[in-house]
Amino acid sequence: MTRRVTIHDVAAAAGVSVATVSKAVNGRYGVSPETVSRVLDAVRALGYESSLVASSMRSRRTGVIGVLVADIEPFSAEILKGVGGALSGTGYDLLAYTGARRDGEGWERRSLSRLSGTLIDAAILVTPTVVNVAAEVPIVAIDPHTGRADLPTVESDSFTGAQQAVHHLVQLGHRRIGFIAGRPDLRSAVARASGYREALSAAGIPFDPALVGQGHYEQDVAREAAHAMLALPDPPTAVFAANDLSALSIVEVAAARGLRVPDDLSVVGFDDVPEAARAQPPLTTVRQPMKILGAEAVRMVLALLAGEELPETHLQLATRLVARGTTAPPPRR
């Protein structure tokens, strides 16, 4: 009687572990194409339940890339547009998923455990709070809280972008330049704060802590900070905000206080979300390529799905200043 071929026989024939055979025949992430080919050659040569193996491999692919976001707001919406455009024609669908409001910090781990291997083939994490996540699928992070990590990451050059904003205001003649900061737990927000201070130093302008307010990327908080800053005995003639929504809130506060933008106060944002160009006056801002961030994350995650080695695991994209209608030379006093 012929002995039935087991997974141990396949592992021995292919020169790999039993775990690697299991991953290879089930189409799971983490096995190189060469190893998969060697395992499947052994499967065919030994007659190891080949029809069941093929069926299992087919059933393990969902054809879906999951994009996990903390919230659907202008920044993440632009990222999703970039991901969707990059996936067009690839055969993959996009699943947008948010669990942050329910699960709080570390929501990415719990969300991935729900989705990995059953609903998605790979994941893109947008501004994740944690990056030390274990999953059976490839993962790429966009603008992670911690900055570069063990995961492949894509981000914009926030430090240089902030310098561009302040340099623009300095060139216009401003010396009293305020800053509404973002979230202190987000590395890109910290980089923008550092870029602001470095640009002041380069221009020979002393740093004044009274001209820094905390906005936390929340419009209500940014409004409060702007009111306090503009009520100073010697208020700023210009304010740089760490994101566009905060900048638009500053414009609202200025109007409520009887200040004209840009005649009495110049304002610069960061991101260049669609609302920036539609605002009245149109917002001067630092453009980060949000759609390209999403597209580059797709390129990286598809390469990982194909078993390819990434030439760069940490990608940083350039920003540029977009001058519109909220900046002008300071008023004469």
C-alpha positions in Angstrom: 0.0 0.0 0.0 1.4 3.4 -1.0 2.0 5.8 1.8 0.2 9.1 1.6 2.3 12.1 0.9 2.4 14.6 3.7 3.3 18.2 4.1 6.5 17.1 5.8 7.5 15.2 2.6 6.9 18.4 0.5 9.0 20.4 3.0 11.9 18.0 2.8 11.7 17.9 -1.0 11.7 21.6 -1.3 14.3 22.2 1.4 12.1 24.5 3.5 10.1 24.4 6.7 6.6 23.0 7.1 5.5 26.6 7.9 6.9 27.8 4.6 5.1 25.1 2.7 1.8 26.1 4.4 2.4 29.8 3.5 3.3 29.0 -0.1 0.4 26.7 -0.9 -2.1 29.1 0.8 -0.8 32.2 -1.0 0.3 34.0 2.2 2.7 36.9 2.4 6.3 36.4 3.3 7.6 33.8 0.9 9.7 34.7 -2.1 8.5 33.8 -5.6 11.4 31.5 -6.1 10.6 29.6 -2.9 6.9 29.4 -3.8 7.9 27.9 -7.2 10.1 25.4 -5.6 7.4 24.3 -3.1 4.8 24.0 -5.9 7.2 22.0 -8.0 7.6 19.6 -5.0 3.8 19.5 -4.6 3.3 18.5 -8.2 6.2 16.0 -8.2 5.0 14.2 -5.1 1.3 14.5 -5.9 0.5 16.2 -2.7 -3.3 16.9 -2.9 -2.6 19.2 -5.9 -6.2 20.1 -6.7 -6.9 21.0 -3.1 -3.8 23.1 -2.9 -4.8 25.1 -6.1 -8.3 25.6 -4.7 -6.8 26.9 -1.4 -4.5 29.3 -3.1 -7.4 30.7 -5.2 -9.6 31.1 -2.1 -6.9 33.0 -0.1 -6.8 35.9 -2.6 -9.5 38.5 -2.0 -8.4 41.1 -4.6 -8.8 43.9 -2.1 -6.4 46.4 -0.7 -7.4 47.8 2.6 -6.7 51.5 3.5 -7.0 52.1 7.2 -7.6 55.7 8.3 -8.3 57.2 11.6 -11.0 59.4 10.2 -12.4 60.5 6.8 -11.2 64.2 6.6 -9.7 66.2 3.8 -6.2 64.8 4.1 -7.2 61.2 4.2 -9.8 61.8 1.5 -7.1 63.0 -0.9 -4.9 60.0 0.0 -7.9 57.7 -0.8 -8.3 59.4 -4.2 -4.6 58.7 -4.9 -4.9 55.0 -3.9 -8.1 54.5 -5.9 -6.5 56.0 -9.0 -3.3 53.9 -8.7 -5.4 50.7 -8.3 -7.3 51.4 -11.5 -6.6 48.6 -13.9 -4.7 46.4 -11.4 -7.5 44.1 -10.7 -7.6 45.2 -7.0 -10.4 46.9 -5.3 -10.2 49.5 -2.5 -11.6 49.0 1.0 -11.5 52.1 3.2 -11.8 51.2 6.9 -11.8 53.3 10.1 -11.8 51.9 13.6 -10.1 54.7 15.5 -13.2 56.3 17.1 -14.3 52.9 18.5 -10.9 51.4 19.4 -8.7 54.4 20.3 -4.9 54.3 20.2 -3.6 51.2 18.7 -6.7 50.7 16.7 -4.6 49.6 13.7 -3.7 46.3 15.4 -7.3 45.4 16.1 -8.5 46.4 12.7 -5.8 44.4 11.0 -6.6 41.3 13.0 -10.2 41.7 11.8 -9.3 42.2 8.1 -6.0 40.3 7.4 -6.2 37.1 5.4 -10.0 37.1 5.1 -11.1 40.5 3.7 -7.9 42.1 2.3 -4.7 41.0 0.6 -2.6 44.0 1.8 -3.0 47.1 3.9 -2.1 50.8 3.7 -2.1 52.6 7.1 -2.7 56.3 7.0 -1.1 58.3 10.0 -1.0 55.2 12.1 -0.6 55.6 15.9 1.5 52.4 16.0 3.7 50.6 13.4 4.8 47.6 15.3 1.9 45.6 14.0 2.0 41.9 13.1 -0.1 40.8 10.2 -0.2 38.1 7.5 -0.4 40.6 4.7 2.0 43.3 3.4 1.7 46.7 5.1 2.8 50.2 4.0 2.4 53.2 6.3 1.7 56.8 5.2 2.9 59.6 7.5 3.2 57.4 10.6 3.1 59.0 14.1 6.6 57.7 14.8 8.2 58.6 11.5 10.3 55.9 9.8 9.7 52.4 11.1 10.3 48.8 10.3 7.4 49.0 7.9 7.8 50.6 4.5 6.7 54.2 4.8 5.8 57.2 2.6 5.7 60.8 3.8 6.1 64.4 2.8 9.1 66.6 3.7 7.2 68.5 6.5 10.4 70.2 7.8 11.3 71.8 4.5 7.6 72.6 3.8 7.4 74.6 7.0 10.6 76.4 6.0 9.1 77.3 2.7 6.1 78.8 4.4 8.1 81.0 6.8 10.6 82.0 4.1 7.7 83.2 1.9 6.4 85.4 4.7 9.9 86.7 5.5 10.4 87.6 1.8 7.2 89.7 2.0 8.7 91.6 5.0 7.1 90.0 8.0 9.0 89.7 11.3 6.2 88.9 13.7 5.2 85.5 12.4 3.0 83.2 14.5 2.5 79.5 14.3 -0.5 77.3 15.1 1.0 73.9 15.7 -0.5 70.4 14.9 -0.7 67.3 17.0 2.3 66.9 19.2 2.1 63.1 18.9 2.5 63.2 15.1 6.1 63.3 13.9 5.2 65.3 10.8 3.6 67.9 12.9 6.7 68.1 15.1 8.8 68.5 11.9 6.7 71.4 10.9 7.2 73.1 14.2 11.0 72.5 13.9 11.0 73.9 10.3 9.2 77.0 11.6 11.8 77.7 14.2 14.7 76.9 11.9 13.4 79.3 9.3 13.0 82.1 11.9 16.6 81.5 13.0 17.9 81.6 9.4 16.2 84.9 8.9 17.6 86.3 12.1 14.2 86.5 13.8 14.2 85.6 17.5 11.8 82.9 18.5 8.9 84.2 20.6 6.9 81.4 22.5 4.0 83.8 22.8 3.5 83.5 19.0 3.0 79.7 19.1 -0.4 78.3 19.7 -1.6 74.7 19.9 -4.1 73.8 17.2 -3.9 69.9 17.3 -5.4 69.9 13.8 -8.8 70.6 15.3 -10.6 73.7 14.0 -12.2 74.6 17.3 -8.9 74.4 19.1 -7.2 76.3 16.4 -9.8 79.1 16.6 -9.2 79.5 20.3 -5.4 79.6 19.8 -5.8 82.2 17.0 -8.1 84.4 19.2 -5.5 84.4 22.0 -2.6 85.1 19.6 -4.4 88.0 17.8 -5.3 89.5 21.2 -1.7 90.0 22.2 -0.5 93.6 22.8 2.0 93.0 19.9 0.1 90.5 17.7 1.7 88.8 14.7 1.3 90.3 11.2 1.4 86.8 9.7 0.5 83.3 10.9 1.6 79.9 9.6 -0.7 77.0 10.4 0.4 73.3 10.4 -2.6 72.4 8.3 -5.1 74.0 6.0 -8.2 73.6 8.1 -6.4 75.4 11.0 -5.4 78.1 8.6 -8.9 78.6 7.4 -10.0 78.9 11.0 -7.5 81.7 11.5 -9.0 83.5 8.5 -12.4 83.2 10.2 -11.1 84.5 13.5 -9.4 87.4 11.8 -12.6 88.4 10.1 -14.5 88.2 13.4 -11.9 90.5 15.0 -12.3 93.0 12.2 -9.0 92.2 10.5 -8.7 91.9 6.7 -6.7 89.1 5.2 -4.2 89.7 3.7 -4.2 93.5 4.2 -4.0 93.3 8.1 -2.9 89.7 8.5 -1.2 87.1 6.2 -2.0 83.4 6.6 -0.3 80.3 5.3 -1.5 76.7 5.6 -0.1 73.3 4.9 -1.5 70.4 2.7 -3.4 72.2 -0.1 -6.6 70.3 0.4 -9.4 71.3 -2.2 -11.0 73.7 0.3 -7.8 75.8 0.2 -8.2 76.9 -3.4 -12.0 77.4 -3.0 -11.7 79.6 0.1 -12.3 83.4 -0.1 -9.6 84.6 -0.4 -7.9 81.5 -1.8 -5.5 80.2 0.8 -1.7 80.4 0.3 -0.4 77.1 1.5 2.4 74.5 1.3 1.3 71.7 -1.1 2.1 68.2 -0.1 1.4 65.6 -2.8 -1.4 63.7 -1.0 -2.6 61.8 -4.1 1.0 60.8 -4.9 1.5 59.6 -1.3 -1.4 57.3 -1.9 -0.2 56.2 -5.3 3.3 55.5 -4.0 2.0 53.4 -1.2 0.0 51.3 -3.7 3.2 50.9 -5.8 5.1 49.6 -2.8 2.3 47.3 -1.5 1.8 45.7 -5.0 5.5 45.1 -5.2 5.4 43.4 -1.8 2.5 41.3 -2.9 4.5 40.2 -5.9 7.4 39.1 -3.7 9.7 41.9 -4.9 12.3 43.7 -2.8 11.6 47.4 -2.5 14.5 49.6 -3.7 13.5 52.1 -1.1 11.6 51.3 2.1 11.3 54.9 3.3 10.1 57.4 0.7 10.0 61.2 1.4 8.3 63.4 -1.2 9.0 67.1 -1.8 6.6 69.9 -0.9 6.2 73.3 -2.6 4.7 76.7 -1.7 1.5 77.7 -3.6 1.0 81.5 -3.2 -2.6 82.6 -3.4 -4.6 85.4 -1.9 -4.0 85.3 1.9 -0.4 86.6 1.9 0.9 90.2 1.3 3.5 92.5 2.8 2.8 93.5 6.4 0.7 96.6 7.2 2.5 99.8 8.0 2.2 100.7 11.7 
